[in-house]
Amino acid sequence: MEIKNNNKFKTFFKRFGAIGLAGVFSVAIALTIGLTATHPEEQQPVSTGAMVFELPMTNAVVVKDYAEDRLQHNESLKRWEAHLAIDLASENASVFSIYDGVVASVETNSLQGTVVTINHEDGFVSVYGSLADELMVNVGDAVVSGQEIGRASTSATNEIHSGAHLHFTLLKDGETVDPNNYLDLQNK
């Protein structure tokens, strides 16, 4: 003799079980997508192009080039030394920011003269030394690429025999780098 099982739950599950299971999976997938998707206001911009630096002076000539691994004679100090910058001179004497950034400091000392430091994106910092006292920027100013920041002068007594020039230093992530690798100085 056969016993009938009248379990209503089993009957319901046999009829609607697949539909219910599909519904549970759909809700789980929707919640997963909703919780892991980023909202447009939370997205960060991504730089797709390489940074292109402007020259710090127009029609400039290199007075003294960058030299990390060889010594150069400093006539003003009468000694041999590494030169971790590029000295540029131009008839115009105007000095320009090489890229958009924020003026981090403006200092004056007897050896380097008046010095402006600008922080840029991607860990770059540009340093403009031997400037005249009359500057076009102050600490905290936002500058754009090609904006005039000052004029080259003889304020750096450690290179006074070089005449009026810009002592330009470039740093990447806190380390001095050769500006020749980042600036188009072929037509110096």
LINUR-V316430 format. One record per pair of residues at least 6 apart in sequence whose C-alpha atoms are under 6 Angstrom apart, sorted by the first residue. I is the first residue (numbers start at 0). J is the second residue. D is the distance in Angstrom with one decimal. If there is no record, write none. Layout:
# LINUR-V316430
((I	J	D) (I	J	D))
This chain:
# LINUR-V316430
((52	97	5.1) (52	98	5.6) (53	97	4.5) (54	97	5.8) (55	94	5.4) (55	95	4.7) (55	96	6.0) (55	97	5.5) (56	94	5.2) (59	87	5.9) (59	88	5.3) (59	89	4.5) (59	187	5.6) (60	87	5.6) (60	88	5.5) (60	187	5.0) (61	86	5.9) (61	87	4.7) (62	86	5.3) (62	87	5.5) (63	85	5.9) (63	86	5.0) (64	85	4.8) (65	82	5.5) (65	83	5.4) (65	84	5.0) (65	85	5.1) (66	81	5.7) (66	82	4.9) (66	83	6.0) (67	81	5.4) (67	83	5.9) (70	79	5.7) (70	80	4.8) (70	81	4.8) (71	79	5.3) (71	80	5.4) (72	78	5.8) (72	79	4.3) (73	79	6.0) (75	157	5.8) (75	158	5.4) (75	159	6.0) (75	160	5.4) (84	167	5.4) (84	168	4.6) (85	166	5.9) (85	167	5.2) (86	165	5.4) (86	166	4.5) (87	164	5.4) (87	165	5.1) (88	164	4.6) (92	150	5.2) (92	151	5.1) (93	150	4.5) (94	147	5.7) (94	148	5.9) (94	149	5.3) (94	150	5.2) (95	145	5.1) (95	146	5.2) (95	147	4.2) (95	148	5.5) (96	144	5.4) (96	145	5.2) (96	146	5.5) (97	144	5.4) (98	144	3.9) (99	142	5.5) (99	143	4.0) (99	144	4.7) (100	118	5.4) (100	119	4.5) (100	141	5.8) (100	142	5.4) (101	117	5.4) (101	118	5.4) (101	139	6.0) (101	140	5.6) (101	141	4.4) (101	142	5.9) (102	116	5.9) (102	117	4.4) (102	138	5.0) (102	139	5.2) (102	140	5.4) (103	116	5.5) (103	117	5.3) (103	138	5.6) (104	115	5.9) (104	116	5.2) (104	138	5.3) (105	114	5.7) (105	115	4.6) (106	113	5.7) (106	114	5.2) (107	113	4.2) (110	155	5.2) (110	156	4.9) (110	157	4.9) (111	129	5.8) (111	155	4.1) (112	129	4.8) (112	154	4.3) (112	155	4.1) (113	128	5.9) (113	129	5.5) (113	130	5.0) (114	127	5.5) (114	128	4.3) (115	126	5.8) (115	127	5.2) (116	125	5.8) (116	126	4.5) (117	124	5.7) (117	125	5.3) (118	124	4.6) (122	171	5.3) (122	172	4.7) (123	170	5.6) (123	171	4.5) (124	169	5.9) (124	170	5.0) (125	168	6.0) (125	169	4.7) (126	167	5.8) (126	168	5.0) (127	166	5.9) (127	167	4.9) (128	165	5.9) (128	166	4.7) (129	152	5.7) (129	154	4.9) (129	155	4.7) (129	165	5.6) (129	166	5.9) (130	150	5.5) (130	151	4.6) (130	152	5.2) (131	150	5.6) (131	151	6.0) (131	152	5.1) (134	149	4.7) (135	148	4.8) (135	149	5.6) (136	148	5.7) (151	163	5.8) (151	164	5.0) (151	165	5.0) (152	163	4.1) (152	164	5.6) (153	159	5.7) (153	162	5.8) (153	163	4.5) (169	175	5.9) (169	176	5.8) (169	178	5.9) (170	176	5.4))
